Structure formats: structure tokens, C-alpha cells
Amino acid sequence: MTLDARLQSRGALRFTPAGVPALDFELAHESTQVEAGSERRVACELAAVALGPLARKIADVEPGAQIRCSGFLARRYRTGITVALHVNEFDLKIETNQGN
């Protein structure tokens, strides 16, 4: 799954019992999608998590930055029903101003 989103917030870098860096963060997505032949504006927030060196990299990204995240959905907590995007890759999206 790939999602373009704004880094809404991020927790502090933490470490698993095995010493692996981990970071929990929130993504905010807004876009226009086509559903049943009509355009629809959609917006949602999604919990996300990154592990290892990727967690350290995302920990350096300022909230508000536009990023593209790729990964997979899984339960946020082992016994819960909510999901989180487990990020395997991310890129900062550079916004350019058109014109002046």
C-alpha cells in the first residue's frame, strides 16, 4: 500500500525489548477520488509505525511535511481491531511553487 500524506504528529523514538528503534506516528491524507462515476473529496487520519533505521529517519522529519509512505496494514495492537500502516519505505515530497 502506498499513501501520500502529511506527517501529522510523531511520538518519541523508542526501542523494542530487542533494542530495535521504533516510532509511532500519525498520517493525515486528503485527496479527490472517483466513486460511482463522481468525484469525492476524502480525508482521513491513519496510525503508522516504522522500525529499524527507517524509524530513525522518520524521527528527523518535521510534522507538517508531505511524505509518501509504502508498507502494509496490520492490527495496531496484537489484540485490537484498529489498523496501522507499517511503513517499509518513505520519501519526502518536495512541494514546488508554480510561477513567482
KOLBAFI-627308 format. One record per residue: x, y, z of N, C-alpha, C, O in turn; residue in three letters; residue number from 0. Coordinates in pm, 1 decimal. Example, Ala and Ser with C-alpha at 12.3 -4.5 7.8 and 13.67 -1.06 7.14 Angstrom:
1319.0/-569.0/780.0/1230.0/-450.0/780.0/1320.0/-330.0/780.0/1423.6/-331.9/846.5/ALA/0
1285.0/-225.0/708.0/1367.0/-106.0/714.0/1290.0/3.0/787.0/1340.9/113.8/803.9/SER/1
//
This chain:
84.9/-116.7/0.0/0.0/0.0/0.0/89.4/123.0/0.0/188.0/129.1/73.4/MET/0
54.5/220.5/-82.6/127.9/346.7/-87.7/30.1/459.8/-58.1/-81.3/462.3/-110.4/THR/1
73.3/553.3/26.6/-13.7/663.0/68.6/65.1/793.0/69.3/172.5/801.7/128.7/LEU/2
10.1/894.6/2.2/63.4/1030.4/12.0/-9.3/1097.8/126.9/-132.3/1097.6/131.9/ASP/3
65.9/1155.1/218.6/3.8/1212.1/338.3/94.5/1317.0/400.4/210.4/1333.2/362.2/ALA/4
38.2/1387.2/497.0/114.4/1483.1/577.7/148.4/1414.2/708.7/64.0/1347.8/768.9/ARG/5
272.6/1430.5/752.2/311.9/1379.3/883.5/243.5/1468.1/987.0/287.0/1580.3/1012.6/LEU/6
137.3/1416.9/1045.3/56.7/1496.7/1137.4/123.9/1510.3/1273.6/130.4/1619.8/1329.4/GLN/7
173.4/1400.3/1326.3/242.3/1402.5/1455.5/328.9/1278.0/1465.5/310.2/1181.2/1391.9/SER/8
422.9/1282.4/1556.8/505.5/1163.9/1579.7/542.0/1156.8/1726.9/558.6/1258.7/1794.0/ARG/9
553.9/1036.0/1774.4/595.5/1014.8/1911.7/747.0/1023.3/1921.8/816.0/1053.8/1824.5/GLY/10
795.8/996.3/2039.0/940.9/992.6/2059.8/994.8/858.6/2010.1/928.0/755.5/2018.4/ALA/11
1115.7/863.0/1959.0/1181.1/738.8/1917.6/1195.4/650.1/2040.4/1243.0/694.5/2144.9/LEU/12
1154.0/524.9/2027.3/1163.7/429.9/2138.1/1237.2/306.5/2087.5/1273.7/298.0/1970.2/ARG/13
1257.9/212.9/2175.9/1329.4/91.2/2139.5/1251.5/-30.1/2188.4/1199.6/-30.6/2300.0/PHE/14
1243.5/-132.2/2104.8/1176.9/-256.8/2142.8/1262.7/-326.9/2247.5/1378.0/-288.8/2267.6/THR/15
1208.8/-428.7/2314.5/1291.4/-504.7/2410.6/1417.6/-563.8/2346.3/1517.0/-588.2/2414.7/PRO/16
1412.8/-586.5/2214.5/1529.9/-639.5/2143.7/1626.8/-529.0/2101.8/1729.2/-556.6/2039.4/ALA/17
1594.4/-403.2/2136.0/1682.8/-291.8/2103.6/1662.3/-231.6/1965.9/1745.2/-152.5/1921.0/GLY/18
1554.1/-267.0/1897.6/1527.0/-215.2/1763.5/1456.1/-80.1/1776.1/1357.7/-69.6/1849.3/VAL/19
1504.5/24.0/1705.7/1435.0/153.1/1709.5/1292.9/139.3/1655.0/1269.4/66.3/1558.8/PRO/20
1198.2/210.2/1717.5/1058.5/207.1/1674.4/1000.1/346.6/1689.4/1033.5/419.9/1782.5/ALA/21
912.5/381.8/1596.5/849.8/513.7/1600.1/703.0/500.4/1561.7/669.7/445.1/1456.9/LEU/22
615.9/551.9/1648.1/473.1/559.9/1619.2/444.4/700.7/1571.2/495.2/797.2/1628.2/ASP/23
362.6/714.1/1465.8/329.1/845.9/1414.6/191.2/842.6/1350.4/134.3/735.9/1327.6/PHE/24
138.5/960.9/1321.8/6.8/974.9/1262.1/21.3/1042.5/1126.2/97.4/1137.9/1110.4/GLU/25
-52.9/991.4/1028.8/-54.9/1047.5/894.4/-192.6/1107.5/866.8/-293.8/1053.7/911.6/LEU/26
-196.9/1217.3/794.1/-322.5/1279.3/752.5/-324.3/1282.1/599.8/-234.6/1338.6/537.1/ALA/27
-425.3/1221.8/541.3/-437.6/1211.2/395.6/-558.3/1290.3/348.3/-664.7/1284.6/410.1/HIS/28
-542.5/1364.7/238.1/-653.0/1433.8/171.9/-634.9/1416.8/22.0/-525.2/1434.8/-31.0/GLU/29
-743.8/1382.0/-45.6/-737.0/1369.3/-191.0/-878.0/1372.5/-249.0/-977.2/1376.5/-176.2/SER/30
-884.1/1370.8/-381.4/-1010.8/1358.3/-452.5/-1009.2/1223.2/-522.3/-914.6/1190.9/-594.2/THR/31
-1113.1/1144.8/-501.1/-1124.0/1011.6/-558.2/-1252.6/1003.2/-639.7/-1346.4/1079.8/-617.4/GLN/32
-1256.1/911.3/-732.6/-1376.4/888.2/-811.7/-1446.5/765.6/-754.7/-1387.4/658.7/-739.9/VAL/33
-1574.9/784.7/-723.2/-1656.6/675.3/-670.4/-1791.5/678.7/-741.4/-1859.5/781.3/-741.1/GLU/34
-1829.9/568.0/-801.6/-1956.4/556.5/-874.5/-1970.0/666.6/-979.7/-2079.1/718.8/-1002.6/ALA/35
-1857.0/701.3/-1043.9/-1857.9/798.9/-1151.4/-1854.4/943.9/-1107.4/-1854.6/1033.0/-1192.4/GLY/36
-1851.3/970.6/-978.9/-1848.6/1108.5/-927.9/-1723.2/1131.2/-844.6/-1672.9/1040.6/-778.1/SER/37
-1673.8/1255.6/-850.3/-1558.8/1290.5/-767.4/-1603.9/1310.2/-623.9/-1711.3/1363.9/-596.6/GLU/38
-1519.8/1265.9/-534.5/-1547.2/1276.6/-391.2/-1420.0/1318.0/-319.9/-1314.3/1258.8/-341.7/ARG/39
-1429.2/1418.9/-235.3/-1314.7/1461.5/-154.1/-1308.3/1371.3/-32.1/-1407.4/1354.1/38.8/ARG/40
-1192.6/1314.4/-8.5/-1175.6/1225.7/106.5/-1064.1/1278.3/196.5/-968.2/1339.8/149.8/VAL/41
-1078.5/1253.3/323.3/-977.1/1290.7/422.0/-982.5/1188.0/533.9/-1090.3/1144.5/574.4/ALA/42
-865.9/1149.6/583.1/-861.9/1055.6/694.7/-727.6/1066.9/765.6/-630.4/1119.6/711.5/CYS/43
-725.5/1016.4/886.3/-601.6/1006.2/962.8/-573.5/857.2/980.0/-665.6/776.2/991.5/GLU/44
-446.5/822.8/981.6/-407.9/682.7/992.3/-286.6/670.6/1083.0/-188.0/742.7/1067.4/LEU/45
-295.3/578.7/1177.3/-180.3/548.6/1262.2/-75.0/477.2/1177.5/-108.1/401.7/1086.1/ALA/46
52.1/502.0/1209.2/160.9/437.2/1136.1/273.2/403.2/1233.6/284.0/461.1/1341.7/ALA/47
356.0/308.2/1192.7/471.3/267.4/1272.8/586.6/234.6/1178.1/566.4/181.3/1069.0/VAL/48
706.9/267.4/1222.0/828.1/232.2/1146.7/926.8/170.8/1244.4/931.7/208.4/1361.6/ALA/49
1004.9/76.5/1195.5/1104.5/7.8/1277.9/1242.1/17.0/1213.8/1254.5/38.2/1093.2/LEU/50
1344.4/1.0/1295.5/1481.5/-3.9/1246.6/1532.2/131.1/1199.8/1488.9/234.8/1250.1/GLY/51
1624.9/130.7/1102.4/1682.8/256.0/1053.3/1577.7/352.7/998.5/1595.3/474.2/1007.0/PRO/52
1469.6/300.2/943.1/1363.4/385.6/890.2/1298.4/467.1/1002.4/1261.1/582.5/981.1/LEU/53
1284.7/408.5/1120.6/1227.8/481.3/1234.8/1314.9/601.6/1268.4/1263.3/709.6/1297.2/ALA/54
1445.4/583.6/1265.0/1537.4/695.4/1293.4/1523.7/806.1/1189.0/1528.2/924.3/1223.1/ARG/55
1507.0/768.5/1061.7/1494.5/867.9/955.0/1365.4/948.2/969.1/1366.3/1070.6/956.1/LYS/56
1254.7/879.4/995.6/1127.3/949.9/1009.2/1127.1/1036.2/1134.8/1060.9/1139.9/1137.6/ILE/57
1198.9/996.0/1237.6/1207.4/1075.6/1360.6/1270.3/1212.5/1334.4/1250.5/1305.1/1413.0/ALA/58
1345.8/1226.4/1225.4/1409.0/1353.7/1189.8/1319.6/1441.7/1101.2/1354.8/1556.3/1073.1/ASP/59
1205.6/1389.6/1057.6/1115.0/1465.0/971.3/1022.5/1550.2/1058.3/964.6/1501.8/1155.5/VAL/60
1009.9/1676.8/1021.9/925.3/1768.2/1098.6/777.4/1741.5/1070.2/739.8/1719.6/955.0/GLU/61
693.5/1743.2/1173.6/549.2/1734.1/1149.5/505.8/1843.5/1051.8/557.3/1955.3/1054.5/PRO/62
411.8/1809.4/967.1/365.9/1900.6/862.8/425.3/1867.9/727.1/373.7/1913.0/624.8/GLY/63
532.5/1790.5/724.2/596.2/1754.2/597.7/506.8/1658.7/518.7/439.1/1572.9/575.5/ALA/64
508.2/1675.6/386.9/436.1/1585.4/297.3/527.0/1467.5/265.4/640.9/1486.1/222.5/GLN/65
476.6/1346.0/286.2/557.3/1227.0/261.1/475.9/1123.5/185.0/352.9/1125.2/187.5/ILE/66
545.1/1034.7/118.3/484.4/918.7/53.1/535.4/796.1/127.9/656.0/772.3/134.7/ARG/67
443.5/719.2/183.5/478.2/601.0/261.5/429.9/475.6/190.9/319.7/473.0/136.0/CYS/68
511.6/372.6/192.2/473.1/242.2/139.0/493.0/138.7/247.8/591.0/142.8/322.2/SER/69
399.4/46.4/256.2/408.7/-58.3/356.9/285.3/-145.7/352.3/226.2/-166.6/246.3/GLY/70
247.0/-196.7/468.7/132.2/-286.3/476.8/47.8/-252.0/598.3/96.9/-195.4/695.9/PHE/71
-79.7/-287.0/590.8/-170.4/-265.7/702.6/-170.8/-388.5/791.7/-171.1/-501.9/743.7/LEU/72
-171.0/-364.3/921.7/-181.3/-472.1/1019.2/-248.0/-414.9/1144.0/-258.9/-293.3/1159.5/ALA/73
-291.5/-502.4/1231.0/-350.4/-455.6/1356.4/-251.0/-366.6/1429.2/-131.0/-393.6/1433.9/ARG/74
-305.5/-259.2/1486.0/-220.3/-165.6/1559.7/-166.6/-232.4/1686.7/-49.3/-217.7/1721.3/ARG/75
-252.0/-303.7/1753.0/-213.1/-378.2/1873.5/-253.0/-523.4/1851.0/-351.5/-551.6/1782.9/TYR/76
-177.6/-613.4/1907.3/-196.9/-755.9/1881.2/-341.1/-801.2/1904.5/-392.2/-884.6/1829.7/ARG/77
-406.9/-747.4/2006.8/-542.6/-792.2/2039.2/-649.6/-692.7/1995.5/-767.6/-713.3/2023.7/THR/78
-610.6/-585.1/1927.1/-707.1/-482.0/1888.9/-768.4/-506.3/1753.0/-736.5/-603.4/1684.3/GLY/79
-859.0/-414.3/1715.3/-921.1/-424.2/1583.3/-883.4/-305.7/1494.4/-913.4/-307.4/1375.0/ILE/80
-818.0/-202.4/1549.8/-775.8/-89.6/1467.8/-648.7/-126.7/1392.3/-573.2/-214.6/1433.8/THR/81
-626.5/-57.0/1279.2/-510.8/-88.8/1196.1/-409.8/25.5/1196.5/-442.2/139.5/1229.6/VAL/82
-288.5/-7.6/1159.5/-181.1/89.8/1141.8/-106.3/53.8/1014.7/-97.1/-63.0/977.0/ALA/83
-53.1/156.2/949.5/32.5/134.8/833.7/173.7/107.2/884.9/234.9/193.5/947.7/LEU/84
225.3/-11.8/858.6/362.6/-47.4/893.8/449.3/-7.4/775.6/448.5/-73.5/671.7/HIS/85
523.7/100.8/791.9/595.8/163.6/681.6/727.5/92.3/655.5/808.3/73.0/746.4/VAL/86
748.2/53.4/529.7/873.6/-8.7/485.5/960.7/88.3/406.9/1082.6/72.6/401.7/ASN/87
897.8/189.1/345.3/969.2/289.9/265.7/897.5/422.4/280.7/776.1/426.2/300.6/GLU/88
973.4/532.5/271.1/909.8/663.7/265.5/999.3/759.9/190.9/1121.2/743.5/186.1/PHE/89
936.2/861.4/132.2/1006.9/968.7/62.4/943.1/1099.9/102.8/821.2/1109.3/117.3/ASP/90
1026.6/1201.4/120.8/974.4/1336.2/139.6/924.4/1384.1/5.3/991.8/1365.3/-96.0/LEU/91
808.2/1445.2/2.5/754.8/1502.7/-120.7/790.0/1650.2/-119.1/746.4/1724.1/-30.8/LYS/92
867.6/1692.4/-215.1/909.0/1831.8/-224.8/801.3/1908.1/-299.6/768.8/1875.8/-413.8/ILE/93
746.5/2009.0/-234.7/645.0/2092.7/-299.5/713.9/2210.3/-366.1/798.1/2276.8/-305.8/GLU/94
677.8/2235.0/-489.9/733.8/2347.1/-562.5/625.1/2446.9/-591.3/511.3/2409.3/-619.3/THR/95
658.3/2571.9/-584.8/563.1/2679.0/-616.7/568.8/2705.3/-766.3/676.5/2725.4/-822.5/ASN/96
453.3/2705.0/-830.3/447.5/2737.0/-972.5/441.1/2889.3/-987.2/373.8/2955.1/-907.8/GLN/97
507.4/2945.2/-1083.9/504.2/3090.5/-1106.3/607.3/3160.3/-1020.1/721.7/3115.6/-1011.7/GLY/98
567.4/3272.5/-954.2/661.8/3352.7/-876.2/709.1/3278.2/-759.1/789.5/3329.8/-681.4/ASN/99
//
